[in-house]
Amino acid sequence: MDFFTKIIQDFSALPHVSLWDDAQKIFQGVASGKPNHWLLPTHACKAVGGKPEQSIFAVMAVACAHIGILLVDDMLDADPRGEYHRIGMPASSNLACAFQATALHAISQGVQDQPARLAAINSFNEMFLSTAFGQFLDVQASADESAYWTVAQTKSSPFFGAALQVGALAGGGTLEVAKRLKELGFLYGEMIQIQDDMHDSMETPANPDWIEGRAPLPILFASLVEHPDQERFRKLSRKITDPAALQEAQEIIIHCGAISYCTHRLIQKHQKAKEILSAIQLINTTPISSLLDEIIAPVYKLLEAADS
Amino acid sequence: MNMQTFYQRLSVKPKRNNQRRLAGLTRISCTQILNATREDTWLLWWKPEEVES
């Protein structure tokens, strides 16, 4: 039985959840897509010498946290795919609370060692608070680069940091090692965010970020940096639902150096993460280094494409 | 290095190899970027049609 099947079963058997159809339906729906991020704790668990099955409860916690965040994020973003369209905003908010509580329940049931349990619960609580603040900031739209990084570091990074930290604690890693993996997870989360932004800004038709006035990093770069096409880009952004305007705006994003900048930032963060990894005393570094290699691979793919 | 400084350095003829490679990215296509980057962003639902089944 794979991890996803196992946690669907475990989730369905939880108190209250076993009687709650919507909660089960949503969990099963997302789990069926087998999101890679849910397995982050397993990578950390293996890195500290634990067995993959020791991380099951941490995977469940990450899964529930993720779904709680998605439920709220979709309402804030007015995302047409959001569950709130089906069940309504009040029910969706209530479910988000339930999923957060379930994440904490999974941790409190899964970690036996008292200091590790406290550290894991604190980690998730901090992550929930930071993410909520980051989601609040995100809907205000970033006015400058510093605001962008604040959103990335509050909204996206804590989830990935907590996932690795709790995975390490699940595998019997020390509090210090778990904390260092959390730092590494933060950088990993920022890298995920930059890559998402690169992808979103190149999508056709225009990604909702353009229309809602939120600014992924490449769009922010093209809007704020003083370059010959800056004014033209701003004008095009105001009529971005027009396919011709979108195409020209996307070409400006590339020509002005926005994608180069994102790539530069990705490489910097990857190097920093590698430095952190080399300084952590792990039983097996491969599960973590493979995560980092996976996330940087598209960058080298792009550079190769540019070279050829 | 912030965005503006990066742009200024990219605009002058890049001397170092890695800067030259980054400058090369100003000549790629949207499709190349879409192909190279992830489709499943972490704040997207996966297979939403299965939620309904």
Interface residues (C-beta under 8 A of the other chain):
Chain A: K25 I26 Q28 G29 V30 S32 G33 K34 P35 N36 H37 H66 I69 L70 D73 D74 R81 G82 E83 R86 E145 S156 F159 I192 Q195 D196 M198 H199 D200 M202 E203 T204 L220 F221 L224 V225 E226 H227 Q247 Q250 E251 I254 H255 C256 G257 I259 S260 Y261 T263 H264 I267 P298 V299 K301 L302 L303 A305 A306 D307
Chain B: M1 N2 M3 Q4 F6 Y7 L10 S11 N18 R21 L22 A23 G24 L25 T26 R27 I28 S29 C30 Q32 I33 L34 N35 A36 T37 R38 E39 D40 T41 W42 L43 L44 W45 W46 K47 P48 E50 V51 E52
